[in-house]
Amino acid sequence: MLVYEGDDRERQVNWLRGLAANIAENLGEGTAAELVGYALSQEGRESWGIELPNWFDAQDRRLLVRFVGENL
C-alpha cells in the first residue's frame, strides 16, 4: 500500500481507511486496538511492510482503531 504524504485530509483519511481494511482482513484475531497495536509495532511494521506517513499522529491512530473496528 503506497503511503500518501500530501496535505489533503480527505485523502489522508481514505488512506487510513484502506490501511484499516488491510489490518482487519490480514492480521488475525483480536480487538481493533490490539490489531492496530501490533500492526504499528516495530515487529508488525517490519513483517507486514507497513510504512507510516509523516502526518500520522495520535488522532490518526485513534481513527485507525475506529476504522479497524468497523471492518471487523
N, C-alpha and C positions, 0 to 999 in steps of 0.2 A: 504494500500500500504506500503510495507516494505521500510524502509529507507536504502539507500545504503551509507555506511560510508567509503568505500575504496578510494584509490588514483587514480584509473583508470578513466581518464577523459571521455573516451568514455562511460563507464557505468554511470558516473555521468550525462552526457548529455542525455542518454537514460532514466534515472530515471526522469529527468526534463521533457522530452517529455511525459512520462506516466502521471506525475502529471498534465501537461498542458491539456492532453486529458480529464482527470477526471474533472478538473476545468471547461473546456469548455462545457462538457456534463451535468454537475450537478449543476452548481451554478447560473443558470438563465440567465437573460438578462443584457446587459451592454457591455462596451468596454473591450478589453483584459486587459488594465491597471486597470479598475475598478474591474473586476473579480479577478485579482491577488491581488489587494489591499485588497479586502475583505477576500480572502482565507488566506492571510498571516497575517491578523489582529488577535489579541488575540481572539476575538469572533469567527472569521472564523475558526481558527485552532482548537479551543475547540469544536465547533459544528460539524465540518467535520472530526475531528480526524487527522488533518494534522500535521505531525511531520517533522521538517526541520533538515537535516543533518548538522553536524559541518562545513562542507566545503562550505555551501551555503553562497554566498556573493552578493554584488550589481550586479556584472556581471551576476551571475546566475539568479537574479531577472529579469534583462533585457531579458535574454534568455527565461525565463518562460513567460514573457509578449509576446514576439515574437511567441513562440510556441502556446500559447493560441490563439493568433490572427490567426494563421494558421489553427487552429481547429474550429474556429467559422464559 
